Amino acid sequence: MGWLILLGLAAASIGLALRLHFPRPLWTMLGAALALGGVGYAWQGRPTLPAAVPARAADRLLDNEPLIELRGQLMGRYGGEAAMFTAADALARSGDNRTAVKIMLGAVGANPRSVPYWTELGNVLFAHDRNQMSPAAQFAFRRARTLGANDPVPFFFEGLAWMRAGDFAKASLLWRRALQRTPADAPYRPAIEQRVMLLDQAMRMMGQ
């Protein structure tokens, strides 16, 4: 139903634009907005959740739950690595990104060849630096990609960070590399394929 509603809104927007005789430059902006809305819904949409009372502003930290779910599919939900991720998530939810970074630095120090640990360190550094790709976050992601050259995990999550930072070209490149490294029968492959497609559509609408 969520996708049907999204398509209905898109059709209504296009119909209104036709009725108001939008000039050509505004059609590009409208198309980009609709495509970006599709990207956002594909990433954060959770249509199976029941209705609930609107959350307080502080509860916005829970918006990362879809990311945590996909990360569980990519990296695993059990074992020592998953326990570290759970601890870092709990701290991030409480707004303590600094301690989350310290936890992942300790995890990387104890296991310096762990691709998931370096990837998660990049994630928490990116969050700590207010969704900016700082040199520290870039180093962590680059180290993860070096250690896991054939692993889709670091490529996907670094791409996600670049998308949130506003660099869609880098995000698209990294997501394509993640898709190339994803087995054909992997349960998370359709999710990556969908995000690559929607991001590419958004970039075309914006003329990139």
C-alpha positions as CSV (number, residue, x, y, z in Angstrom):
1,M,0.0,0.0,0.0
2,G,2.9,2.4,0.7
3,W,4.2,2.2,-2.8
4,L,0.6,2.6,-4.2
5,I,0.2,5.8,-2.1
6,L,3.6,7.1,-3.2
7,L,2.6,6.5,-6.9
8,G,-0.7,8.1,-6.3
9,L,1.0,11.2,-4.9
10,A,3.4,11.3,-7.8
11,A,0.5,11.1,-10.3
12,A,-1.4,13.8,-8.5
13,S,1.7,16.1,-8.5
14,I,2.2,15.6,-12.2
15,G,-1.5,16.2,-12.9
16,L,-1.4,19.5,-10.9
17,A,1.8,20.5,-12.7
18,L,0.1,20.0,-16.0
19,R,-2.9,21.9,-15.0
20,L,-0.8,24.8,-13.8
21,H,1.3,24.7,-16.9
22,F,4.7,24.4,-15.1
23,P,7.6,25.8,-17.1
24,R,10.3,23.3,-18.3
25,P,12.9,24.1,-15.5
26,L,10.3,23.4,-12.8
27,W,9.6,19.9,-14.3
28,T,13.2,18.9,-13.6
29,M,12.9,20.1,-10.0
30,L,9.6,18.2,-9.6
31,G,11.0,15.0,-11.0
32,A,14.0,15.2,-8.7
33,A,11.8,15.8,-5.7
34,L,9.7,12.8,-6.5
35,A,12.7,10.6,-7.2
36,L,14.4,11.6,-4.0
37,G,11.1,10.9,-2.1
38,G,11.2,7.4,-3.6
39,V,14.8,6.9,-2.4
40,G,13.8,8.0,1.1
41,Y,10.8,5.8,1.2
42,A,12.7,2.7,0.0
43,W,15.3,3.3,2.7
44,Q,13.2,4.4,5.7
45,G,9.7,3.3,4.8
46,R,8.1,0.7,7.1
47,P,4.5,0.3,6.0
48,T,3.9,-2.8,8.1
49,L,4.2,-0.9,11.4
50,P,0.9,-0.4,13.2
51,A,-0.4,3.1,13.9
52,A,1.0,4.8,16.9
53,V,0.9,8.1,18.8
54,P,3.4,10.6,17.3
55,A,6.8,10.2,18.9
56,R,8.6,13.0,20.8
57,A,11.3,14.8,18.9
58,A,14.0,13.0,20.9
59,D,12.7,9.7,19.5
60,R,14.0,10.6,16.0
61,L,17.1,8.6,16.9
62,L,15.0,5.5,16.3
63,D,14.9,6.4,12.5
64,N,18.1,4.3,12.2
65,E,16.2,1.0,12.9
66,P,15.9,0.1,9.2
67,L,19.7,0.6,8.9
68,I,20.3,-1.7,11.9
69,E,18.0,-4.3,10.3
70,L,19.9,-4.3,7.0
71,R,23.2,-4.3,8.8
72,G,22.1,-7.4,10.6
73,Q,21.5,-9.1,7.3
74,L,24.8,-8.0,5.9
75,M,27.0,-8.5,9.0
76,G,25.2,-11.0,11.1
77,R,23.0,-10.6,14.2
78,Y,24.9,-12.8,16.6
79,G,28.4,-13.2,18.1
80,G,30.9,-10.7,19.5
81,E,30.7,-8.3,16.6
82,A,26.9,-8.0,16.9
83,A,27.3,-7.3,20.6
84,M,29.6,-4.4,19.9
85,F,27.1,-3.0,17.3
86,T,24.3,-3.3,19.9
87,A,26.3,-1.4,22.5
88,A,27.2,1.4,20.0
89,D,23.6,1.6,18.8
90,A,22.4,2.0,22.4
91,L,24.8,4.9,23.0
92,A,24.0,6.5,19.7
93,R,20.2,6.4,20.5
94,S,20.9,8.2,23.8
95,G,22.9,10.8,21.9
96,D,26.3,9.7,23.2
97,N,28.1,9.4,19.9
98,R,31.5,10.1,21.5
99,T,31.3,7.0,23.6
100,A,30.0,5.0,20.7
101,V,33.2,6.0,18.8
102,K,35.3,5.0,21.7
103,I,33.7,1.5,21.8
104,M,34.3,1.0,18.1
105,L,37.9,2.2,18.4
106,G,38.4,-0.3,21.2
107,A,36.8,-3.0,19.0
108,V,39.1,-2.2,16.0
109,G,42.1,-2.1,18.3
110,A,41.3,-5.6,19.6
111,N,40.6,-7.0,16.1
112,P,42.3,-4.7,13.5
113,R,41.4,-6.9,10.5
114,S,37.7,-7.0,11.1
115,V,35.8,-5.5,8.1
116,P,32.6,-5.1,10.0
117,Y,34.3,-3.3,12.9
118,W,36.1,-0.8,10.6
119,T,32.8,-0.3,8.7
120,E,30.9,0.4,11.9
121,L,33.6,2.7,13.1
122,G,33.1,4.7,9.9
123,N,29.4,4.8,10.6
124,V,29.7,6.1,14.1
125,L,32.4,8.6,13.2
126,F,30.1,9.9,10.4
127,A,27.3,10.3,12.9
128,H,29.6,11.9,15.5
129,D,30.7,14.5,13.0
130,R,27.2,15.5,12.2
131,N,26.7,13.6,9.0
132,Q,30.0,14.9,7.5
133,M,32.6,12.7,5.9
134,S,35.5,13.8,8.1
135,P,39.0,12.5,7.4
136,A,38.6,10.1,10.3
137,A,35.4,8.6,8.8
138,Q,36.9,8.4,5.4
139,F,40.0,6.6,6.8
140,A,37.8,4.0,8.6
141,F,35.7,3.2,5.5
142,R,38.8,3.1,3.3
143,R,40.5,0.6,5.7
144,A,37.3,-1.5,5.7
145,R,37.3,-1.6,1.9
146,T,41.0,-2.5,1.8
147,L,40.5,-5.4,4.2
148,G,37.3,-6.5,2.5
149,A,38.0,-5.9,-1.1
150,N,35.3,-8.5,-2.2
151,D,32.9,-7.7,0.6
152,P,29.8,-5.6,-0.2
153,V,29.5,-4.3,3.4
154,P,32.0,-1.5,3.5
155,F,31.1,-0.3,0.0
156,F,27.4,-0.2,0.8
157,F,27.7,1.7,4.1
158,E,30.3,4.2,2.8
159,G,27.9,4.8,-0.1
160,L,25.1,5.4,2.4
161,A,27.2,7.9,4.3
162,W,28.1,9.8,1.1
163,M,24.5,9.9,0.1
164,R,23.5,11.4,3.4
165,A,26.4,13.9,3.1
166,G,24.9,15.0,-0.3
167,D,27.4,13.5,-2.7
168,F,25.2,11.3,-4.8
169,A,27.8,10.5,-7.4
170,K,30.1,8.9,-4.9
171,A,27.2,7.1,-3.3
172,S,26.1,5.6,-6.6
173,L,29.6,4.5,-7.5
174,L,30.0,2.7,-4.1
175,W,26.6,1.1,-4.2
176,R,27.3,-0.3,-7.7
177,R,30.5,-1.7,-6.4
178,A,28.6,-3.2,-3.4
179,L,26.1,-4.8,-5.8
180,Q,28.9,-6.3,-7.9
181,R,30.2,-8.0,-4.8
182,T,26.8,-9.2,-3.6
183,P,26.0,-12.9,-4.4
184,A,23.1,-13.4,-6.7
185,D,21.2,-15.4,-4.1
186,A,21.9,-13.1,-1.2
187,P,18.6,-12.1,0.6
188,Y,19.7,-8.5,0.8
189,R,20.5,-8.1,-2.9
190,P,17.1,-6.8,-3.9
191,A,17.4,-4.1,-1.3
192,I,20.7,-2.9,-2.7
193,E,19.4,-3.2,-6.3
194,Q,16.4,-1.0,-5.5
195,R,18.5,1.7,-3.9
196,V,20.9,1.8,-6.8
197,M,18.0,2.2,-9.2
198,L,16.2,4.9,-7.2
199,L,19.4,6.9,-6.6
200,D,20.3,6.7,-10.3
201,Q,16.8,8.0,-11.2
202,A,17.2,10.9,-8.8
203,M,20.5,11.8,-10.3
204,R,19.1,11.8,-13.8
205,M,16.3,14.0,-12.7
206,M,18.8,16.5,-11.3
207,G,20.9,16.3,-14.4
208,Q,23.9,14.6,-12.8
